Amino acid sequence: VQLQAFGGGLVQAGGSLRLSCVASGSFLSIKDMDWYRQASGKQREWVATISNGGITNYADSVKDRFTISRDNAKNTVSLQMNSLKPEDTGVYYCTANVRSYLFQDIRFWGQGTLVTVSS
């Protein structure tokens, strides 16, 4: 299973970016999908989660600014980021909790996409 994230870039504070991530490979289904981020010199932190039924959860730092969504038919998860702040700068990673054909649940990570918010 591979996760390919894209959509990062440079944006001014107050601006918007949309990240997307596509899962490909052989699997039975995808359960929850998530976004994490890691700023330079800091630990990776959870940003948002969406279940296969569409239930969402957000870190307090991004609530009301970011929106996570998914397209189950396309095995895609997206993160719409509005009102961006310099502290949102970091490498953003998508993850997927995948159920294999052996009925094992395995979490896969994408390669990350860099988001830079200038002040």
TIVEX-480531 format. One line per field, with one value per residue: residue number from 1; residue in three letters; x, y, z of N, C-alpha, C, O, CB in turn. Coordinates in pm, 1 decimal. Glycine has a CB too. Layout:
BEGIN
marza = [NUM,...]
lumti = [Ala,...]
n_px = [X,...]
n_py = [Y,...]
n_pz = [Z,...]
ca_px = [X,...]
ca_py = [Y,...]
ca_pz = [Z,...]
c_px = [X,...]
c_py = [Y,...]
c_pz = [Z,...]
o_px = [X,...]
o_py = [Y,...]
o_pz = [Z,...]
cb_px = [X,...]
cb_py = [Y,...]
cb_pz = [Z,...]
This chain:
BEGIN
marza = [1,2,3,4,5,6,7,8,9,10,11,12,13,14,15,16,17,18,19,20,21,22,23,24,25,26,27,28,29,30,31,32,33,34,35,36,37,38,39,40,41,42,43,44,45,46,47,48,49,50,51,52,53,54,55,56,57,58,59,60,61,62,63,64,65,66,67,68,69,70,71,72,73,74,75,76,77,78,79,80,81,82,83,84,85,86,87,88,89,90,91,92,93,94,95,96,97,98,99,100,101,102,103,104,105,106,107,108,109,110,111,112,113,114,115,116,117,118,119]
lumti = [Val,Gln,Leu,Gln,Ala,Phe,Gly,Gly,Gly,Leu,Val,Gln,Ala,Gly,Gly,Ser,Leu,Arg,Leu,Ser,Cys,Val,Ala,Ser,Gly,Ser,Phe,Leu,Ser,Ile,Lys,Asp,Met,Asp,Trp,Tyr,Arg,Gln,Ala,Ser,Gly,Lys,Gln,Arg,Glu,Trp,Val,Ala,Thr,Ile,Ser,Asn,Gly,Gly,Ile,Thr,Asn,Tyr,Ala,Asp,Ser,Val,Lys,Asp,Arg,Phe,Thr,Ile,Ser,Arg,Asp,Asn,Ala,Lys,Asn,Thr,Val,Ser,Leu,Gln,Met,Asn,Ser,Leu,Lys,Pro,Glu,Asp,Thr,Gly,Val,Tyr,Tyr,Cys,Thr,Ala,Asn,Val,Arg,Ser,Tyr,Leu,Phe,Gln,Asp,Ile,Arg,Phe,Trp,Gly,Gln,Gly,Thr,Leu,Val,Thr,Val,Ser,Ser]
n_px = [84.8,55.7,84.4,26.2,94.8,4.0,3.2,113.0,294.1,402.5,258.0,99.8,38.5,-290.6,-386.0,-491.9,-465.9,-491.3,-454.7,-404.1,-434.0,-364.9,-444.8,-304.9,-286.7,-313.9,-576.5,-829.3,-1004.6,-1024.4,-993.0,-989.9,-857.7,-590.8,-430.9,-111.4,140.9,468.7,676.2,985.9,1237.6,1061.8,833.1,636.0,293.5,-52.1,-315.0,-573.7,-851.9,-1046.6,-1314.2,-1415.3,-1679.0,-1713.6,-1693.2,-1540.0,-1248.0,-1054.6,-743.2,-710.9,-572.4,-621.8,-886.9,-1190.3,-1057.7,-935.9,-1043.3,-1115.2,-1165.3,-1295.3,-1288.5,-1426.5,-1459.1,-1248.2,-1035.6,-917.9,-800.8,-846.7,-729.4,-845.4,-715.6,-757.8,-723.5,-450.3,-162.8,165.2,263.4,153.0,325.4,512.3,596.2,351.1,182.6,-0.2,-197.3,-317.1,-534.2,-533.9,-719.7,-614.8,-627.8,-595.2,-724.8,-592.5,-514.4,-338.0,-126.8,-40.3,191.8,220.9,459.4,491.5,429.8,542.0,443.3,455.0,412.9,419.3,489.5]
n_py = [-118.0,218.0,562.6,871.2,1197.9,1535.3,1885.6,2071.4,2377.6,2721.9,2981.7,3288.0,3416.9,3380.6,3286.7,3008.3,2654.4,2340.1,2011.6,1686.4,1328.3,1017.1,678.4,376.6,42.2,-299.0,-394.0,-463.2,-276.9,68.5,202.8,439.9,759.3,991.8,1306.2,1421.1,1638.5,1784.5,2010.0,2181.9,2060.9,1978.8,1742.3,1504.8,1578.1,1506.3,1601.2,1578.9,1351.4,1122.8,901.4,594.7,628.6,896.0,1048.2,1307.2,1438.9,1686.3,1845.3,2082.3,2309.0,2348.2,2340.4,2457.6,2590.0,2413.8,2153.3,1818.6,1568.5,1295.4,1071.3,786.3,618.1,684.6,641.9,851.9,1116.4,1443.8,1768.4,2066.8,2374.0,2666.8,3018.2,3025.2,3005.7,3116.7,2925.5,2693.9,2589.2,2323.4,1977.0,1785.7,1487.0,1217.7,947.2,610.2,371.3,55.4,-225.1,-543.1,-815.4,-1033.6,-972.2,-809.7,-516.0,-244.9,33.5,276.4,519.0,828.2,1009.3,1270.7,1623.0,1950.1,2236.0,2578.2,2867.9,3202.3,3499.5]
n_pz = [0.0,-85.5,-1.5,-137.6,-102.1,-176.4,-266.7,-94.6,-15.4,-45.3,137.1,228.7,558.3,677.6,443.3,227.5,179.6,14.2,89.5,-43.2,-49.0,-178.1,-161.3,-268.0,-401.1,-285.2,-93.2,155.1,270.2,382.3,695.3,935.6,838.6,851.2,925.3,1004.4,1136.4,1125.5,1264.5,1212.5,1417.8,1610.9,1767.1,1585.4,1534.7,1583.3,1363.5,1239.9,1204.6,1014.3,1002.3,830.3,799.8,796.8,1027.4,1205.2,1368.7,1534.7,1613.0,1875.7,1800.1,1531.7,1491.8,1354.8,1156.9,981.7,759.7,729.2,484.8,288.8,8.1,-43.3,-260.8,-420.6,-260.0,-120.1,86.0,208.8,313.1,391.2,444.3,606.4,687.8,756.9,971.1,1072.1,1253.5,1160.6,985.0,846.2,782.2,637.7,692.9,561.3,681.9,677.6,805.8,726.2,622.9,560.1,316.6,469.1,690.3,868.7,1045.6,943.6,971.1,742.0,614.9,440.9,232.0,305.0,278.0,224.8,400.2,408.8,586.3,557.0,744.6]
ca_px = [0.0,130.0,10.1,91.6,38.4,43.5,-71.9,184.3,354.5,426.4,140.0,106.4,-51.6,-427.8,-422.7,-547.2,-406.9,-563.3,-371.5,-473.9,-352.6,-428.3,-395.5,-309.9,-233.7,-409.8,-626.4,-972.3,-1074.2,-952.7,-1071.1,-971.3,-748.2,-548.3,-321.4,-19.4,238.2,590.4,753.5,1129.9,1284.2,954.4,776.8,519.7,168.7,-175.6,-390.0,-715.6,-888.0,-1180.5,-1345.8,-1469.7,-1816.0,-1715.5,-1682.6,-1414.5,-1194.4,-947.5,-664.9,-763.8,-497.0,-668.1,-1033.4,-1258.8,-978.8,-905.8,-1150.9,-1072.3,-1272.1,-1245.1,-1367.9,-1400.1,-1451.7,-1116.6,-933.6,-851.1,-830.3,-803.3,-727.0,-860.5,-657.0,-789.9,-671.7,-322.4,-74.9,304.3,283.4,105.6,435.3,567.9,571.5,222.6,180.3,-127.6,-189.7,-438.2,-542.5,-581.0,-749.0,-562.5,-710.2,-578.6,-799.1,-502.2,-520.7,-201.2,-123.8,59.8,220.7,267.6,595.1,490.8,432.0,582.6,360.5,526.6,326.9,501.8,418.1]
ca_py = [0.0,344.4,686.2,980.9,1327.1,1648.4,2008.8,2164.2,2491.7,2844.0,3068.2,3392.5,3403.0,3415.3,3221.2,2872.9,2546.9,2213.7,1893.4,1563.5,1207.7,903.8,546.1,280.9,-88.9,-407.2,-401.8,-489.5,-150.7,166.6,246.2,583.4,827.4,1099.9,1395.4,1461.8,1735.8,1794.5,2131.2,2160.7,2055.2,1939.4,1609.6,1495.4,1593.0,1471.9,1717.6,1549.5,1213.3,1098.9,759.1,557.3,677.4,1041.6,1117.2,1381.9,1494.2,1781.4,1902.3,2213.8,2414.3,2366.1,2334.5,2572.5,2643.7,2303.2,2057.7,1693.0,1501.4,1179.3,1013.0,643.2,554.5,715.0,617.5,980.9,1202.7,1580.8,1859.9,2206.3,2455.5,2809.1,3108.4,2965.4,3082.6,3069.9,2805.7,2576.9,2545.2,2192.9,1869.8,1722.4,1346.0,1147.3,807.2,532.1,243.0,-29.6,-365.6,-627.6,-931.5,-1129.0,-912.4,-740.8,-369.6,-194.4,177.3,319.8,662.0,889.8,1061.6,1406.4,1737.0,2065.8,2356.6,2691.2,2985.2,3319.6,3602.9]
ca_pz = [0.0,-90.9,15.1,-208.5,-61.9,-258.6,-241.1,-8.8,-82.3,31.6,140.3,330.0,673.0,643.2,319.1,229.8,99.6,20.4,74.6,-77.6,-33.6,-244.4,-123.0,-377.3,-366.2,-266.5,43.8,163.3,295.9,462.6,810.8,954.2,770.1,939.0,892.0,1109.2,1087.0,1205.2,1244.3,1227.1,1555.9,1702.8,1745.6,1498.5,1608.3,1515.0,1319.2,1218.3,1170.1,961.6,995.7,699.3,798.2,785.3,1156.7,1207.6,1492.7,1506.4,1721.6,1913.9,1731.9,1393.6,1489.4,1294.3,1044.7,890.5,736.1,670.1,411.2,215.8,-99.7,-27.2,-392.7,-479.3,-156.8,-106.5,199.8,184.1,427.0,352.1,550.5,591.6,793.1,796.5,1059.1,1061.7,1335.2,1086.4,898.7,877.4,686.2,666.1,655.7,568.9,721.9,655.8,877.3,617.1,653.7,452.6,282.2,579.3,801.2,960.3,1036.3,934.8,942.9,644.4,615.1,318.2,236.6,357.8,187.2,304.7,402.7,468.2,599.9,585.8,822.0]
c_px = [88.9,35.5,90.0,21.6,89.1,-40.7,-2.2,243.7,374.9,302.9,159.7,8.0,-189.9,-477.6,-471.7,-464.1,-494.8,-465.9,-459.1,-377.4,-430.1,-363.0,-409.8,-250.0,-346.2,-450.7,-776.6,-1051.5,-981.9,-1042.3,-1048.2,-850.7,-717.3,-446.4,-242.2,70.8,358.3,664.3,900.6,1168.7,1180.2,906.2,658.1,393.1,48.8,-252.4,-540.3,-732.4,-1026.7,-1201.7,-1400.6,-1616.2,-1827.7,-1711.3,-1543.7,-1376.8,-1073.7,-869.2,-718.9,-698.5,-547.2,-819.9,-1088.7,-1178.5,-952.8,-1028.2,-1094.6,-1191.6,-1211.4,-1343.8,-1336.8,-1386.8,-1314.4,-1003.8,-849.1,-894.8,-773.5,-805.7,-732.9,-815.0,-682.3,-730.5,-538.4,-238.0,67.6,330.1,223.8,214.0,488.4,547.2,444.6,222.6,37.6,-101.8,-322.9,-428.1,-612.2,-608.7,-704.5,-658.8,-694.1,-647.0,-708.1,-516.6,-378.7,-207.1,-8.1,71.7,262.7,404.1,603.1,494.8,453.4,485.7,439.9,434.7,413.5,420.0,417.5]
c_py = [123.8,461.8,798.4,1110.9,1436.9,1769.9,2108.1,2278.5,2606.6,2933.2,3172.9,3364.8,3455.3,3346.6,3078.7,2779.3,2424.1,2101.0,1774.5,1446.7,1091.4,774.1,451.7,149.3,-187.5,-417.4,-421.5,-360.1,-57.5,210.2,396.8,633.7,954.0,1189.5,1425.1,1570.1,1739.7,1921.3,2101.6,2165.1,2013.5,1798.7,1616.2,1504.2,1559.4,1599.7,1687.3,1404.5,1211.5,948.8,724.6,596.4,827.3,1117.4,1179.6,1426.4,1580.3,1815.7,2041.7,2326.8,2441.5,2366.1,2466.7,2639.0,2537.9,2212.9,1934.5,1628.3,1382.3,1139.0,864.4,572.2,574.5,691.7,741.2,1052.1,1340.3,1661.5,2001.7,2291.7,2603.1,2888.1,3058.0,3063.3,3033.7,2943.3,2679.3,2521.0,2410.6,2096.1,1797.2,1581.0,1293.1,1003.4,739.7,401.7,145.9,-170.2,-449.6,-741.8,-1045.6,-1077.8,-859.3,-591.0,-314.2,-45.9,208.3,471.3,707.3,952.9,1203.9,1510.9,1862.7,2181.9,2465.3,2812.7,3103.1,3426.6,3736.8]
c_pz = [0.0,-72.4,-49.6,-171.5,-153.4,-220.6,-150.9,-88.1,12.8,22.3,248.0,442.8,635.6,517.6,340.0,142.8,115.2,-6.7,37.2,-67.5,-92.8,-199.1,-241.8,-331.6,-347.5,-120.3,40.3,179.8,373.0,576.0,829.2,874.4,848.6,869.0,1019.3,1050.4,1181.8,1167.8,1269.5,1374.0,1657.1,1671.9,1650.5,1582.4,1520.0,1481.7,1310.3,1177.7,1109.9,951.1,857.6,688.3,795.3,916.5,1166.7,1347.7,1457.4,1632.2,1750.5,1834.2,1590.1,1381.9,1437.8,1183.4,938.3,877.4,666.9,601.0,339.4,107.9,-97.6,-162.4,-455.6,-380.7,-131.3,20.5,169.5,312.8,371.8,469.3,521.0,707.2,846.8,876.9,1042.2,1142.5,1271.9,993.3,943.7,762.3,729.4,608.5,662.1,613.6,694.6,733.8,782.6,667.7,533.5,422.8,383.1,705.4,910.5,936.9,1046.8,901.2,849.4,648.3,476.1,339.4,290.7,248.7,271.4,287.5,474.2,467.8,642.3,657.5,748.6]
o_px = [185.2,-77.7,207.8,-95.0,202.3,-142.0,-52.2,244.1,366.0,250.2,228.6,-93.1,-204.0,-597.2,-490.6,-401.0,-563.4,-402.7,-573.7,-255.7,-547.1,-240.5,-513.8,-172.7,-459.7,-367.9,-842.2,-1151.8,-876.5,-1156.4,-1086.4,-755.9,-807.1,-385.6,-298.4,75.3,350.0,709.2,934.5,1136.9,1207.4,934.2,590.5,385.8,49.8,-255.0,-622.9,-640.9,-1113.9,-1117.3,-1428.9,-1671.9,-1938.2,-1724.5,-1442.8,-1462.5,-1000.3,-922.7,-766.7,-762.3,-518.3,-874.4,-1039.7,-1225.9,-948.2,-1106.3,-1034.2,-1303.9,-1089.2,-1463.4,-1231.6,-1310.6,-1269.1,-887.9,-726.5,-1012.1,-665.5,-874.9,-636.4,-869.4,-633.2,-692.5,-517.8,-240.7,88.8,412.5,242.3,194.7,507.3,488.6,432.8,257.4,-35.8,3.6,-427.5,-327.2,-733.3,-531.3,-750.5,-757.4,-770.5,-629.1,-741.6,-529.3,-309.5,-283.0,106.5,-23.6,330.6,458.3,712.6,554.0,390.9,450.9,486.1,385.2,473.1,300.0,362.1]
o_py = [132.6,461.0,817.5,1131.9,1432.4,1758.3,2218.9,2277.3,2591.7,2957.1,3148.9,3297.2,3559.2,3347.9,3033.5,2821.0,2406.8,2095.5,1763.8,1463.4,1070.4,761.9,447.9,144.5,-163.2,-446.4,-399.9,-337.5,-97.8,250.5,473.9,559.9,1016.0,1152.7,1450.6,1589.6,1703.7,1937.9,2006.6,2260.3,2012.9,1743.3,1718.3,1444.3,1581.6,1694.2,1760.0,1342.1,1288.9,877.2,813.5,597.2,881.4,1239.8,1114.1,1448.4,1551.2,1815.0,2110.7,2427.9,2547.2,2389.3,2574.0,2734.5,2568.4,2197.8,1944.0,1632.4,1370.2,1167.5,822.0,476.4,491.5,718.4,735.2,1048.2,1352.5,1627.1,2050.4,2282.7,2656.7,2832.3,3049.8,3184.5,2919.5,2861.2,2569.5,2416.9,2386.0,2129.9,1753.1,1558.6,1320.7,946.3,804.4,331.5,153.4,-226.7,-429.5,-762.4,-1142.1,-1133.3,-863.1,-545.4,-334.7,-4.3,171.2,542.4,635.0,950.9,1252.3,1491.4,1879.8,2220.5,2446.0,2854.8,3102.7,3442.2,3834.6]
o_pz = [76.2,-120.7,-19.2,-204.7,-201.6,-151.7,-131.7,-211.2,134.7,-86.3,347.1,423.7,571.1,488.5,452.9,45.6,215.9,-112.1,80.9,-76.3,-60.7,-198.9,-307.6,-235.9,-388.6,-33.9,-61.6,112.1,422.2,553.4,741.2,847.3,905.7,768.5,1125.8,928.9,1299.3,1054.4,1340.0,1445.4,1777.2,1565.5,1637.8,1689.7,1398.9,1560.6,1365.4,1123.9,1149.4,897.4,777.3,578.5,791.7,916.9,1140.3,1433.3,1363.0,1743.1,1660.5,1804.8,1534.1,1274.0,1473.1,1121.9,819.1,971.3,560.1,651.3,330.5,114.5,-145.3,-175.0,-534.5,-412.5,-122.3,57.7,111.7,408.6,312.9,579.4,421.6,810.1,967.9,855.1,1001.6,1102.0,1324.4,930.6,1062.8,659.5,843.7,492.6,756.9,585.5,689.3,728.3,761.6,744.9,421.1,493.6,381.8,813.9,1028.9,823.3,1146.5,813.7,874.8,680.1,403.2,449.9,319.4,142.6,376.0,175.9,586.7,363.2,750.0,635.1,798.8]
cb_px = [-96.2,205.8,-17.9,89.2,73.5,28.2,-202.1,292.7,269.8,553.2,9.9,78.3,4.0,-439.8,-306.0,-693.3,-258.9,-680.8,-292.4,-535.1,-316.6,-419.6,-472.5,-235.7,-148.7,-351.1,-589.4,-1002.0,-1206.3,-908.0,-1031.2,-953.8,-784.3,-489.4,-373.9,64.3,173.6,680.6,703.6,1209.3,1336.8,837.1,734.6,522.1,155.9,-261.7,-337.4,-775.7,-881.6,-1200.3,-1447.4,-1453.7,-1888.1,-1835.2,-1708.6,-1423.9,-1155.8,-1004.4,-512.7,-742.9,-350.9,-611.3,-1090.4,-1290.3,-845.5,-782.9,-1264.2,-1011.6,-1342.6,-1219.0,-1335.8,-1511.7,-1560.6,-1112.2,-843.3,-879.3,-771.3,-891.8,-599.0,-1008.5,-504.8,-943.0,-773.5,-244.8,-119.6,399.0,222.7,-19.3,548.3,505.6,693.6,105.0,272.8,-201.9,-151.3,-460.4,-620.8,-478.4,-903.2,-423.7,-674.6,-429.3,-894.2,-353.8,-612.9,-118.0,-111.3,23.2,330.3,167.6,655.2,606.6,299.4,723.8,221.9,659.1,211.7,561.8,482.4]
cb_py = [0.1,357.7,716.1,958.1,1359.3,1615.3,1975.3,2092.5,2535.7,2919.1,2986.2,3529.3,3478.9,3562.5,3221.2,2873.6,2516.7,2210.6,1864.9,1572.0,1180.9,918.0,491.0,334.6,-81.4,-540.5,-274.6,-584.5,-174.6,288.1,165.6,615.9,860.0,1043.3,1526.5,1339.8,1877.3,1670.8,2244.7,2266.3,2185.6,2038.4,1547.0,1364.4,1735.2,1376.7,1765.1,1642.7,1120.6,1168.1,720.3,406.6,626.3,1082.1,1018.6,1502.1,1380.9,1908.2,1906.7,2237.4,2377.2,2257.3,2302.7,2674.3,2699.4,2221.9,2121.1,1598.2,1598.3,1061.5,1078.8,578.2,610.4,859.0,501.0,1068.6,1144.9,1647.1,1838.3,2239.4,2427.5,2830.6,3121.4,2918.9,3070.9,3178.8,2826.9,2613.3,2648.5,2137.5,1770.9,1806.1,1263.5,1150.8,793.9,504.5,256.3,-33.3,-387.5,-683.3,-980.9,-1154.8,-1013.4,-787.3,-309.1,-273.0,259.7,271.5,695.3,994.1,1057.0,1426.3,1746.1,2109.8,2330.6,2721.4,2960.0,3376.7,3620.1]
cb_pz = [122.3,-224.4,165.6,-363.1,84.6,-409.4,-181.7,67.5,-198.5,-19.9,165.9,267.7,797.2,626.6,225.5,182.4,143.0,-80.5,204.3,-219.1,116.9,-397.6,1.1,-501.3,-240.1,-314.9,124.6,279.1,374.6,377.5,940.8,1103.4,620.3,1068.7,826.5,1164.0,1073.6,1185.1,1336.5,1147.3,1594.3,1694.8,1878.6,1416.6,1663.1,1601.6,1183.6,1111.0,1294.2,823.1,1105.7,675.3,915.3,712.2,1276.6,1117.2,1594.3,1444.3,1686.0,2063.5,1727.0,1305.8,1630.7,1400.1,1095.4,940.5,651.5,777.4,310.4,311.2,-241.4,54.8,-485.3,-528.2,-197.4,-228.0,333.1,78.3,516.4,311.0,564.4,584.8,909.1,673.1,1207.1,1107.6,1472.2,1005.2,898.1,1004.5,677.2,607.5,747.8,431.7,871.0,504.5,1016.4,503.1,685.4,489.8,142.3,606.7,859.7,940.5,1148.4,827.8,1073.9,501.5,717.9,268.9,99.8,450.3,102.8,266.4,473.8,390.9,702.9,455.9,961.2]
